[in-house]
Amino acid sequence: MNSSNSILGLLWLAGCLSGTWAVDRGNFKTCDQSAFCKRQRALKPGQSPYRALLETLELTNTKLTLQLINDNNKVRLLLELYRLQGNMTRVKINELKPLKPRFEVPDVLINDPPTEPLSLLSRDENGVVLSLGADSQRLIVSAKPFRLDIMEGREVLLSLNSRGLLAFEHLRILEDGMWEETFKSHTDSKPNGPSSISLDFSLPGVENVYGIPEHADSLKLKATDGGDPYRLFNLDVFQYEVFNPMALYGAIPVMLSHSAQRTMGIFWLNAAETWVDISSNTAGKTVFGQMLDYVQGSSETPQTDVRWISESGIIDVFIMLGPTPTDVFSQYASLTGTQAFPPLSALAYHQCRWNYNDQEDVAAVDQGFDDHDIPYDFIWLDIEHTDGKRYFTWDPHKFPQPKDMLQGLLDKRRKMVTIVDPHIKVDSSYKIHNEIRSKGFYVKSKDGGDYEGWCWPGNSGYPDFTNPEMRAWWASMFAYDQYEGSMENMYTWNDMNEPSVFNGPEVTMHKDALHGNWENRDLHNLYGLYVQRATAEGLIERSGGVERPFVLARAFFAGSQRYGAVWTGDNAAEWEHLKISIPMCLSLSLVGVSFCGADVGGFFKSPSTELLVRWYQTGAYQPFFRAHAHLDTPRREPWLFGPENTALIREAVRQRYALLPYWYQLFYHAHHSGQPVMRPLWVEYPQDTATFSMDDQFLLGRDLLVHPVTEEGARGVTAYLPGKGEVWFDVHTFQKHNGAQNLYIPVTISSIPVFQRGGSIIPRKARVRRSSSCMEHDPYTLFVALSPKRFAQGELYIDDGHTFNFDKQKQFIHRRFSFANNALSSRNLAPGSQFTTFSWVEKIVILGASKPSKATLKTHDGKESQLEFEFDASMSVLTLRKPGVNAGLDWTVVLQ
């Protein structure tokens, strides 16, 4: 540490590093220790006290409103129902006349979701039936007790309050300290008293639910009976455990349900501390009243019941009715936006540790990659690069000439990331602190002074990122004339943005701290999103709106996908942590966040060479690919473990670089349509029940299946190849395998089991250079994997790799490759776009081919020529050499 004021931070760190390598659970609340969760969970399923007052019903073009009354305390609620475009329903419940406004989450939805008219089908004293338009969908409002059911034909898709767990703690007049709550040495004044909310959802026919990241748990969520619910509350959890429902760094309150018949989603738009209970039940036990007219008898169908509990705010829930996984992804994207389209280089390899010591160390590591012929694009600097943990500064002794360092990287077409955390050293000689204080931009304590807590710099203030003026000021600090020493090849990492407060309750901010008029309690889970947003906007502004930003953040919320990448935080160099990185990133992928990765090698502890190699092999096929390590661990640059391991790591990294055209195309689609990059198998094979709980293998897009080796000492793995009647090709050997089988694959330390789907075409770049930018104009090799019907299709997306010109000026190339009737063709998918490339197609490899007598290339200008080819009869692989056609033009190869 560079600062004497960091003594407390050092003591905290020392305390954490001594003792066992496991989370100190005593630092974090259980449901029983969280008063609102304990109160709400004490309510058992049964008759709801809420009744719909049908005489208050109003129906307009855009919504239905209806008052609910709690017959126990006579408090009235206001229910608003909206039918949204795209097969979604929105349900809002608030107090009819709250003593003061209750928090409603801003800035997460990308617009006010467009509505479609609801029409009244029938009405009597028991309730109302409304049409949801498509496919005989009905919304049934039952009056006493109040419940909602969404039906399609005679099938119940989803029920609300069918177990009677709607609970709304109304605001009331209190005496000071009446509801004060203490955890360890921290007191929460709770000036507004109890304000929690709860609602239950029943999903008949559903046995599999997913999502609600971030948890270090399996992809398929577990029933929480007999344990704690899943918790959503952004926290800096030191040395987290795997297979645990404890809260971690981020919170996305979105759950997907899936069965062979339908996929749906529930988006609970609330940024307060939230707990989610999941239990298994049997459908038919909760059908009565108005419903009996519609449902065909009761059945023993399995059912999943879900209950959401939040500390404050209102009930605002979006029910995404699918019916396919792709539909749910599109529905959620229409609400919260899509994944930011990263610069191409951000999809390459990142080298990080806490910390590279000085400019000489950076130069030596950079040269080490060249000396060992391992490509990389970004080198990262953690907190020690600053002047005494003052962000936006450089240590004057260790990094005296940052621009010289950055220029040295730029000369090799490489980049740097520096850390800028959202806690600001309280120091009257520090410009950033003085400006924030003078502008009144810090979060306030409950007493109205600037809120202060301990973090890496020692005593720190916390900028109020919920304030748009604060965010605009923060963004302006990234301007080249403000962030001294910065250049266009320097990007940003926002760590500790939960926010982390070492001496705060649960290592975070006090809930009664104030963001303007709102308590941190109301919006806690939004803070990290706002930090990343302000930083991303700063990187865009510094370039005059031209350059795409790259920002990595640890804390996140629904909508964070619009601002950059996330990672799974401070993991450990253990096999279990390598394994859990797959379901953790898959869970994020399902709820909009495609740009996810885990610290390769593990942040804490030191990996064995076998674990390190296996982690590189896994990370090379995950979206965000960065090695990172703790300050106290031995150095672990890829060449420090002997030439054999260096070669293995080099090969994994080179596989990543060769595949960058495919990665980039997948991220373009994620940005364009909201479809995830990394996918559970059930997304593409939604009726294959064997895939529903699989999380040790995954798909990249539709066309690559990856089963990393994550077991110590593995001699083989069993991969499930889905798709009856389909075929899969081993990308390394070109061996063909049938779908719908469990395939045992013998492995050695060099094996990375990856398969290409028959029927697909994947572009690669075979000439791997020192960085992705150095490969910009290099040629493509097309891998054409034929289906049993001798058909294949794929795409190629090209733009300048770093600006917004693809969007603003339609400067990109988007091609469709098709193989049918013994001809491979390239055609333009975006006739209105304008872009030229120097890259060409240098080779075409066709898997599952038969031998032609000749191969004729027909170019866009009508010219024909014969191509050289080789045919491997033993593997049915045809290689066409040197077509030499520009990658942006029309052409066809005819095989005869």
N, C-alpha and C positions, 0 to 999 in steps of 0.2 A: 504494500500500500504506500502511496506517495504522500500521505497527509497524516499529520499527527491527530487531526480530528477524526481519523478513521479507526481510532482505538476500539470503540464499541463495535464497529463493523468487524474488526479483526477478532475481537473476543467472541462475537457471534459465530464467525466462520470457524474459529478454533474449536468452539463447543460442538459445532456440527461435524467437524472432521474427526474428532475423537469419538471413540465408542463404535458401535456397530453400524453396518451399512444398511440401515433401514429407517424408514420414516418414523419420527417421533409422533405417534398418533395423539399423544396428549396435547399437542399444539393445535389440534384441529377438532372441531365439534362433531359429535355424533348427533343424530336426530334428537335423542333424549336431552342433549345439552343445548339444543337450539329450541328455545321455548315455543316458538310458533309451530315448528315441525312436530314437537311433542303434543301440543294442544290439538293440532289438526289430525294427527295420526290416532289420537285417542277416540276420534269419531269413528264409529263402526258403520259398515253398510247397513242400510235399513230405510225406513220411510223418511223421505226428505221433508223438512219443515217448509220448503218453498212451494208456493202455489202461484200459478199464472193468473193474473187478473184479466180475463179475456175481454172485458168491457173496455179496457184501455188500449186494445190493439189498434194500431194505425199502419196502413200499408200504402207506401208511395211507390214511385217508379224505381227507386233505388234501394229501399230497405223496408223491413218490418220492425216496428217498435212495439214493446209490450212490457208492462210493469209486472214484477214478481214481488210477492210479499212473503216475509218470513213469519209464519203464524205464531212462532214462539215470542218474538220480540217486536213484531209489527213494523220492522224496518223494510222499506221498499227499495228494490233494485230496478234498474232499467236494462232491459234486454234489447239489443239491436241485432238483427239478422240480415246478412247481405248474401245474395247470390252473385259470385264474382265470375267474370269471364274466364274461360279455360277450365271449367268443371271444378270450381272451388266454392266453399261456403265459409263465410266469416261470422263468428259469434262474438259479440262484445257484451260484457256485463259490468255495470258500474253502479255505485250507489245513485239512487234517484236524486237525492239532495245531500251530498257529502258536506261535512262541516267546512272543509277546504278541498281544493282540487286534489284528486289522486293522480299519481304519475302515469302518463301514457308515453310509451317509448317513441322518441323521434328519430329521424335520420337513418333508420334501418331499412324501411320500405323505400324503394326507388321512386315510387309515385303513389298517389291515392289509387288503390286498385280499382280498375273499371268494373262497374256492376252491370248486371242484366236483370230484367224485371222478374220479380216473384209473382206468381199468380195464385189466387186462393181457389182451391178445388172444393173444399167443404169446410163446414164449421158447425159445431154444436157446443153444448155446455161442457163437454169433456175436452175439447181442444180444437185445433185447426189442422188442415192438411194443405200444404202448399206444393206447387209444382216447381221442380228445379230444371225443367226444360228437358234436357236430353235423356234418352233411354229410360223413359218412364220413371225417372227419379222423383222421389217425394221427400218432403221434409215435414215430419209430423211433430206438432207441439202439443204435448199432453198437459192439462191444466193442474190436476191435483193427484199426486204430487207433480211438480213441474219436471218434465224431461223432454229431450229432443231425440228424435230418431231420423236418420237418413236411410232411405230405402231405395232399392232398385227392383222394380217388379215386386215380388213377394220376399225378397231377400233383404234382411237388415244389414246395412254396410257398417253402421257405427251408431252408437247411442251415447248421449250425454246425460249425466245425472241419473242413469238407470239404477245405480247403487246408492243414490241419495247422499253423495258426498260433496255436493255443492255447498261451500261454506264461505261466507263473506263477512269478515270482521269489520264492522262499520266504525268509522271514526267517531270519537266521542269526546266530551269535555272532561279533562283530567286534572287532577292535582299534580304538582311537580313531584317527580320521582316515583309516581304511583306504579309505573310498569318497568322501573329500572331493572336491568338484567346484568349479571356479572359472569364473566368467563375468565378463569385464572385471575390475573391481577387487573383485568380490564373491565371498566363499567360502561355500559351502553345506556344512555339516559332515556332513550325511547320516548321523546317528547310527544309523539302522536299516539302513543299507546299501541294496542294490538291492531293490526291492519292487514292481516294475512288473508289469502284467498285460496280456494281449492276447488277442483272440479274433477269428476271421474268420467272416463271414456271406456266403453265396452266395444270390443272388436270381435264379433262372432265369426267363426271359421278361421281365425288367425292364431297361429302358434309361434310365429317368428316376428320379433320386432327388433329394430336396429336404430343406431344414431345416438342422439343426445350426447355428443362428445363434449368434454374430453374426459375419458376414463381409461385407465390402463387395464382394459378388460377385453373379453372375447367380442367378436363382431356381433354375434347374436346376443342380445341382452338377456340377462338372467332374471328369473322371478326373485323379488326382494322380500318375500315372506320370511319372517324369522331373522332378518338382518336389517341393515340400514337401507333406506332408499338410495338410488343414484342421486348424487348431489351435484348441482350446477352452481358454482360460486368460485370466481376466478381467484386462485390462490397460488402463492409461491411455495409449492410443496417440496421440501428438501428430501431427496432420496426416496422418491415414491415407490410404492410396492406395486407389483402386478396382480391382476385378478382381484380388484378392489373397487368398490363403488365410490370411494372418496373423490371429492372434487379435485381437479387439477387446474392448470393455468388458464384454460379457456372454457367457454360455455356456449353451446349452440342448442337452444331448446326446440329441436326438431326431431321427431321420431318417425320412422317409416315402418309400416306394417306390410308384410308380404305373405301371400299364399299362392298356390298354383293358379288361383282364379283371379287375383287382383292385388295390386300394390296401391297403398294409400299413404298419406303423410299427415301429421299433426304438427303445426307450428304454433307454439305457445309464446306469444310475443310479450315477454316480461323480462326485465333486466335485473330484478332483485334476486336475492338468494332463493334457489328453487330446489325442491326435492321431488323425485319421480319414483313412485311405487309401481311395480309391475307384478301382476299375479295371474295365474292360470285358473280358468273357470270352465263351466259348461254352458253353452248357449241354451236359450229356451227357459232358463230359470228366471229371467228378468223381463218376460213378455206379459203384458196385461193391458187392460183398458182399450184405448183407441187402436192399439197395435194389433189386437186379435183379429180385426177385420182384414188385415193385410198378410199376416204371417201364416204360413202353412204349418200349423201344428208346432209343438216344441220338438226339439231334437237333442241328441247328445253330442252335438257339434262342439269341438273345442272352441274356447274363447279366451282372448287375452284382455284383461282389465288393466287400465293404466290410470293412475291418479297423479295429477300435478298439484303441487303445493308451493306457493310463492309468498314471500314475507310482506310484500306491499304491492301497490299498483292496482291495475284492473285486470279482469279476464278479457283477453283479446286473442282469440285463437282462430287460426286458418286451417280448415279441413280440406286437404288436397285429395281429391277422389280418384286420381289416376286416370284410367285403370292400369296402365302399364308403368314399369319403372321409368321409362323415358318420359312419359307424361308427367310423373311426379317431379322429375328433375326440371322439366320445363316450367311446371307450375311454380315451384319454389323460386326458380330464376326470375320469373315474371314479378315476384314479390320483392326479392332482395338483391337482384342483379346477378351477374355471372363473374367467374374468375377473371381477375385482371390478366391481360395478355402480357406475359413477361418478355423482357428482352431475351433473345435466343441464348445469349451467353449465360443467363441465370439458370438455364436448364442443364448446363454443363457441370463440371466438378468444382467444388469449393473447398479450400484448405483453411482450417481455422484451429486455433487453440487459445486458451487463456494462459499466457499471452505470448505473442511474438515480441521479443524484448526491445528491439530498437531497429533502426533503419538497416543496419548491417545484417541483423538476423533475417529481416524480410528479404533482403537481396540474396542471402545465402540459401534460404528456402526456395526462393524463386529459381535460382540457378540449379538447385538440387533436382528440381523437376526436369529441367532441360538435360542435365547430366545423366539422368536415369530414364530419359525418353518417356516420361509420363505427362500427359496433357493436364492442364488445369486452367481455369479462367479467372477465379477470384481468390485472393488471399485476404484474410480477415484480421482485424485488430480489435481486441477486447478492451476492457476498461483501463488497463495499465498504459495505454498509449496517450492518455490525456494528461493534462497538468493537474495532478491532485484530484482526479475524478471530476473535474470540471468539464462537462461535455461541450462540444464544439471547440475544444482546444487540443493542443499537442504538448506532450512533455518536451520542454525546450532542450533537454540534454539527450534524451533518447531518440527524439524525432525532430531534430532542429530544422530539417529541410524537407518537409512533407511533399512539396511539389516536385522536388528532384526525385524522390522515391516513386511518386505516382507517375512521373514522366518515364522513369525506367520501366515501369510496368506497361505503360501505354506503348512504348517502343516495341514491346513484345506482343502487343494487342491483348493485354491482360488488364484486370481491374482489381479494385480493392473495396472492401466494406469496412466501415468504422462503426463502432457502437455509439449510440446516442440514447441514453436512458432517460425516462421521464421523472427522475428525482433530481433536484437541483441543489447543489451545495449552497448552504446559507453562509455567504461570505461577501462582505461589503466591497471587496476589491474585485468581484466577479461580475462582469457586465451582464451576463444572462440573468443572474439572480436579481441584480439591481433593477433591470428593466421590468421583469415580471412583478417584482414587489411594487415598483412605482406605478405600474398600470393596474394594480389590484387583481392580477390574474391568478394568484395562488388559490387553491382550495382553502376554505376557511374551517376553523374548528367550530364546535357548537357555540362557543362564546364569542365568535366573530373575528378573532385574530387569525393570522395565517396559520394553517395547519402545518405542523412540523413533525417529522419522524426520522428514524435512523435508517440509512441505507449505505451503499458503498462509500460515499464521500464523508460519512458522519452525519451531522445534523442537516436535514434536507427539507426543502419545500416541494410541494407537489402542484405543478401547474394544473389549472382547471380546464382540461381539454374539452369539457362539455360546452364551454363558452366559444362561440364561433369567432369572436374577436381574438381570443387567445390562440385558437388554431391558426388563424390568418397570420398572427405575429410569429408563431412558431415556424410556420411554413417559410416566412420571409428570412428566417435565420439560416436557411440552407442556400441562400444566394451566394454566389462565388465571392462577392465582396463582403459578405458577412461571416461566412464560415471560412476563416483564414486557412489557407493551405489546401482547400478542397479543389478538385478538378472534375471534369466531366466523366472520368472513369472511376469515380468514387461514389459508393452507394451506402445504404444505411441499415442498421440493425437496431430495433427497439426491443430491448430485453426488459425484464422487471416491470412490465406495464400492467400488472394485475390491478392495482399497483402493489409492489412489494414494500413493506414497511417492517424492518427487522424487529422493532420493539412495539409493533401494533398487535391488536388482537388477531390471532390466527395468521400472523406475519403479514397483515394487510392493514388497510385504512380503517379507522373507526367508523362505524356505520352512521354515527350522528354528525360526522363531518359534513360540511355544506358546500354544494356546488350551486351557487346562486341561491335560489329558494328551495332547492331539493336536497334531501339527505343523500349521502352515499348509499344508504340502504336501498333507495329507490332505483338507482341506476348503476350500481357497482359493476355489473358485468359488461357495461357499455364502455368503461373507461379505456380498456385496451384497444378497442376498435377506433376510438377517437384519436388515440396517440398515433396509431399506424396511419390513419387517414390524413392527419395533419402533416406527418412526415412525407407520405407519398405526394401530397399536394405541393409540398415544398420542393421535392425533386423535380416535379413537372414544371413548376413555376420558374425554377432557376434556369431552365433551358428555353424559356419563352413558350412553353406548352408543346414543344417539339418532341422531346425524348420521353420514352416510357420509363417509369421508375422501377427500382427493385428495392423493396423493403421487407425485411423479415421481422415478425413480431411473435412474442411468446403467448400473450393473452389475446383472446379473440371473442367475437360474438357473431350472431347471424348478420351477414352482410360484410364481414371482414374479408371475404374472398375478393371484393372489389379493390382491395388496396395492396395485395401482395401475397407473401408466403408465410407459413407457420411451421413450427417444428414441435416435436413431442417433449421438449424441455430436457431437464437434467436427468437423463437416464444413466444406467450403470453398465459397466463392461461385464455383462453376464448374459448367458445364453437366453435366459427367460426374457430379458429386455430386447434382444434381437428379435425373438419370435413375436413379442407383443407389438413391435413397430408395424407389423403388417395389419392386424385388425385396427390399431389406432388410426393409421392413415386411411384405411378403408372406411371407417366410421365417419371420418371427416369428409371423404370423397362423396359419400351419400348425401351430405347436407351442404353441398356447394363449394367446399374448400378442396380444390384439386391439388394445390401447390403445397404438399406436405412431405416432410421427411423426418428422419431421426438422426441424432448424432452418431455418425459412423464410428464404430469402435467403442461407443459408450463414453459418457462424459466423466462419470466418477470411476475410480479404480483403473486397473491396467488390464487390457485384454491379453489372453494368450495369443500367439501368432495365428493359431487356427481360427479363433473367434474373430480376430481382426480381418483375416482374409475372407471368411464367410460373410462378415458384415459389409465389406466392400462389394462382394458379389451380390448381396441383397440390395444394398443402397444404390448400386448402379441401375437397378430396375425400379426404384422408387422415385417419385417426381422431384423432390428436393434432395440433392446429393451433396452432403457436406460432412467432412470429418471434423470433429471437435473434441477437446479434451480439457480436463480440469488443470488448474495451476499447479497442483501438487503431483500430477502424474508424470512419469518419465516421457520424454519426447517420443512421438510415434509417427514421424513422417514416413511415407511408404517405403523408403529405401533403408530403414534402420533395422530390418529383421532378416538380413541375409539375402543373397541374390535370388534364391528360389521363391521366397515370399514376395520380394520386389517384383519378380516376373508375374506372379499370380495377381497381384494388385494392379500392375500395369495392364494386364489383359482385361480385367474387369472394367477399369476406367476406359480403356480403348473401346470396349463393347458399347459403353455409354455414348461415346463420341460418334461412333459409326452410326448409331441409331438416332442421332439428334434430329434428322429430318422428320422422322416419325413422331418423336416427342413433340416437336414444334407444331406439327399438324394436329396432334391431339389437343394441345393447349389452344390452338386457334378454334377448334370446335368447342372446347369448354367455354371459351370467351364468347363465342358466337351464339351458342345454344344452351349452355348450362349442363351439358353431358359430362360426367366425370371422366378423368383421365385414367385413374386406377380404379378398377371395378371388381366387386365380388362376382363370382361366376353366375349367381342367380340373376344378376341384372340382364345378362344376355341369354340365359337359359331359365326363364322364370317359372317353367313348369317342371323342372328337374329337381325333385325334392332332395336328391343327394347333395345338391349344392348349397342348401339353405343355411347350413351352419358351418360351412367351410371357410376357414380364415388362415390357412397356412399356404395358400396359393391364390393367385389373382390374375385378372386380365388387365392388359394395357390396351385401351380402346377395345375393339371387338376382336382384334386379330393376333395378339400375342398373349400366350398363357405362360406365366412364370411360377415355378415352384422352387423357391430358394432352398438351399440346404441350411437348416437352422438347428440341427442336432449335433452335439459334440461327438466326434468320432464316427460320423455317419458313413456307412458303406453303401447305402442305397436309400432312395426315397420312393414313395408311392404317390404318383401324381394321378389325379382324376382328369381324364380328357373327356369333356362333355360333348353332347351332340350325336344322337343316333343318326347314322347315315353320313356323318361328317368324317373328315380325316384331319390329322394334325401332323406337321413335319417338324422334327427336331432341327432347330436353326443351326446347330453346329455340325451335325452329321448328315442332314437331309433325309434321315430315316423316316418313313411314313408309318403312322399309327392310326388305327380306327378310333373314332369317338365312342362315347358311352362306355368307357372302360377304366378300371384302375390299372395303371401301368407301373410296374416296378422298374426303377431305373438305377442300375449300379452307378455309384459315384466315386470319384476320387477328389482330392483337394482342389483340383482345377475345374470341377463340374459346376455349371450353372444351368439347371434344366429349364430351357425355354423352348416353346413350340409355337409355330406359325399356323394359323387356321387355313385349311384348304379352302380356296375360294377368295383369297386375299392377295393383295400386292403391296409390298412394303418397300419404300425407298431407303437406301442407306448411303453413307459416304465412306468409301473404303480407305481413303487417304487421310489417316488421323494425324493431325499436326499439333503444335504446342498449345493452341487454344482454338476455340470454336470460330473466332473471328478470322483466324488464319485459313480456315477451311471454306470461307464464304463462297468462293468462286470454283471450288473443286467439283468434280463430276459426280454423278449419281450412279449407283448400281441398283437395279430393280430386282427384287426377289418375288417371283410370281409363283404362288402355291396353288396348284389347280385343285378344284373340288372333284369329287367322283364324276360329276357331269362335265368335267373339263371346262370349267368356267372360273374366272377370278376377276376381282375388282379392287381398286385402291385409289389413293389420292396423293397429290403432292401440293404442298403449300409453300410458297416462297415470298418473302418481302425483304426489306432492308435489314430486318433483324433487331431494330432498336427504336424506331420513331413511331409516331401515331399516323404516319402517312398512309398506312394500310387502311385506316378508318376514315380519316378526313379527306384524303385525296384518291382513295381507291387504288393505291399503288401496291399491287400484289399480283401474284400468279397463283391460280388455283386450278389444278388439272385433275381430270378423271382418267385413270388407266382402266381399260377393260380388256379381258381376254375372253374371246368367244369365237366359235367356229374356226379355230386354228389361227386367229389373228389377234395381235396385241395392238391396241390403239391408245393414243393420248388425245383428249379433247379438252377444250376450255370450259371450265365450270363458271367462269366469271367474265362474260364478254364485255361488261362495262368497265373492267379494271385495266389499269395501265402500269406495266412494270416490265423491265427487261432484266435478264440474268445472263451472266457469262458461263454459267454451269451447263454441262451437257450430260447426256446419258452415255456412259462408257461401257456398260455391260448389263446384260439381262440374263438372269438365272431363273429357269423355269423348272419347278419341282413337280414331279408326277407327270412328266412329259413323255411323249413318244418321239422316235427319231424322224426328223423330216428329211426330204431329199434336198430341199433348198429353203433358204430364209431370205425373203425379199423385203427390203426397207423402202417404203413410199413416204416421201417427205411432203411438207405443206405446199411446196412449189411444184408438185407433180413429178419430181424426179424419182427414179427407181435405181436401187443398187442391191447387190447380193452381199449378205453378211457371212463372215466366217463363223463357224460354230463347232462346238464339241458336244458329244453325247456320251454320258456315262450310263451304259445299259444296265449295270448292276444296281444303280440307284434311281434310274429313270430321271436323270438331271440333264437338262439341255442348257448349255451356256452359249449365248450369242455375244460375240465380241465386237467392240468398237462401232456401235451404231452411229456415234458421233453427232447425234441430233441435239439441238438446243432444247433444254428442259422446259422452255416456255412456249414451244411451238407444237402444232399438230403433226402427228406422224402415225404410221401404221407399219407393223411388221407382220407379213403373211408367211405362215409355215405351210409348205406343200410336201 
